[in-house]
Amino acid sequence: MRRHLCLLQHQHEGHVRGSIARGVRPYIQFFRASYTSHSLASRADLIGQPVKIYFDVEDVRLLRVFDVGGRELGVVEVQGAWRHTAHTLRMRREILALVRDRKLLLVRYDDPVQCYLEYLRKHAGKRRRSASKAETARRAVQDASPAPQAPPGPVQSDDKTRAPLEAASGNAEDATASSGPVKGRSLSIGTGQVFSR
């Protein structure tokens, strides 16, 4: 439930990339991976525009994108081999670092996450840190949902959830207005510590 609270979502600033002249549809670059959707790919007017990206660090296969005015542009999905296996942002950073240091070789159609898990399994018997990292990565992949879930944005526009909240706040205001100021009530609790058996 924690990953679906919008206040705990991380925000990242980016730009919509693409080129009309070269025939490149609009997309978003996020930690060396391209993200797009059908709706974003048809919005050539957004190329070069800044956007706000909300993501879940536990599964970065989907992003929720907003423009600078706060209007939602939709959910974009990672493209290429990154979409096959759930992975955290930390795992992607470690994979990119291993590729940069030429410790992990990725072919075009290889699943980076599975190659990373295999790399950790090979080095798990040599160092305790590698073994614990391999187990942490395995649990992260195992505990993730098979289908990626988009993180919520800063504003929820669900009328079904908004109506009960407005009704409850309206009832509370009416009750406060009718009853006047609220006075505290003294409680019959003894002093000192109370131990129960």
N, C-alpha and C positions, 0 to 999 in steps of 0.2 A: 504493500500500500504506500510505502514511503516514496517510491519512484514516481507515483502519480500525483504528488502534491506539487503544485506549480511553484510554490515558494522555494522548494528545494531543487528546482531545475536550474541548470547552469546556462548562462547566456554567452553567446559568442557573436562578434560582429564580423560580417563578411560582405562580399560583393557578388552580384550575379555576373557570371562570365559567359562568353559566347561571341560569335562573330557572324553577322549577316553576310558579309562579303565572302567568307570562307565556308559558309553553310554549317556553322557549328551552332547547334541549338543551345538555348540558355541552360546553364547548370551552375551549381555552387561547389566550390572547392573547400573541403573541410578535412584537415589533417591528411593531406596527400591522397584524398579519395574524392571522386566526383559524385554529386548527388543531383537528381532531377526527378521530375514527375511529368505526367501528360499535361497538366495545367501550366506548369512552369515552362516546359519546352515550347509552348505556344505563345509565350509572352516575350516577344523580341524587344518590346519597349522597356523591359526591365534590365537589359544588358548594361552593365556599368553602374547600376544603382546599388547603394548600400542596403543591407538587410540585417535583421537581428535573428539569430539562430538560437533555438532552445533545444537542448539535447539531454539525454539520459546517459550518465557516465557508465552505467551498467550494461547498456546495449546501444551502440552508436550506429546501428543500421538505418535508423530513421531519424529525421530532423523535422522540427516544425519551424517554419519560416514566416517572419513578419517584416513588413517594410518599415521605414523610419517613422511613418505616421501611425503605426500600430495596427494596420490592417493585415489580416492573416493572408498569406499567399499560399498556404497549404502545407502538406506533408511531402517531403522529398525522400527518396530511397537511394541508398548507396548503390553504385553501379560496379560492374565487373566482379572479380572474384571475392571481394569483401562481403558480398551479400549472402554467401553460402552458410557461414557459421557465425553464431552470435559471439560478440567479443566486446570487451570493455574498452574505454578510451586508453586506459593504462596499457592494455595488451597491444593496442595498435601502435602506441608510442614505442613500446619495446621492440615490436616487429620492425618498425621503420628504423630504429637505431641499429638493430642487428644487420639489416640490409645495407645501411649506410657504412657500417664497419666491415662489410663483406664477410660477415660470419654466417649469414643466412642467404642462400641463393634462391630466388623465386623465378620460376618460369611463368610465361604469360598467363596460362590457364590454371596455375596452381592456386589452391586455397591457402592464403597467407596464414590463417589461424591454425589450420591443420599442420602446416609445415612448421609453425612455431611450436605447437605442442609436441611434435616429433623431435624437434631440436632440444626441447627441455627434457624429454624422456631420455635422450641419448646422454645428456650431461647430468642426469639426476644421480647416477651412481658415483660421480666423482666428488661432488660438493653438496653439503647439506643445504646450502642456500638455493642451489639449483633444484634440489628435490622438493623443497617447500614451495618454490615458485611454480614448479610443474603441477603440484597438487592444487595450488590456488587457482591456476589457470584452468585446470580440468574441472574444478567445482564451478567456476564462473560460467563455463560453457554448458555444463550439465544443468545448472540451476536456471539458465535463461530459458525464456519461452521459445518454442519452435518458430512461431511467427513473430516478427518484430512488432513492437507496440510504440506508437508515436507518443512522445512526451507532451503534456499539456502546455499551453502557452500561459502568458500572464493573466489573460482575461478569459473566463469561461462564460459562453453565451448560451447556456442551457436554460431554457425557460422553465423546464420541469423542476430544476433544482432552485431556480431563482424565486419561483412563486411561493414555496413553503417558507423560505427565508424572509421574504418581504412580509408574508402574513404573520410570521412569528414576531418580527420586529415591530409590526403595526400593533399587534396585541399587547406587546410589552410596553409600547409607548402609551397606549390607551390606559393600561392598568396603572402605570406610573402617574399619568396625568390625573386620573380619577382619585387615587388614594392619597396624593400629596407626598410630602417628604417621607423617606423611609427611615425608621428608627431601629437601632440595634436592639437585640433581645439578649438578655443575660442568660447564660447557660449554667446548668447545675453540674459542673464538672469539678471534682475535687482537685486540690492542689497537690503537687508532687507527682511522682511517677506511679502509674497504675499497671500492674503486671497481671496478665491473664494466664490461667493454667490450662 
